Amino acid sequence: MDPRDPRLVCMWGEDPLRAEEKRPIVAAVLVAVLCVVLMILV
């Protein structure tokens, strides 16, 4: 499949390779949010 496929561009909102690079950052943010929620609830 062509990486410049319009469906992929729409899905990622940008170049799929750059989206892959950002994934660890997004995961870290999600973990931080979960920790904050747990601290508030406990």
HELIX and SHEET records of a PDB file:
HELIX    1   1 PRO A    6  TRP A   12  1                                   7    
HELIX    2   2 PRO A   16  LEU A   41  1                                  26    
END                                                                             
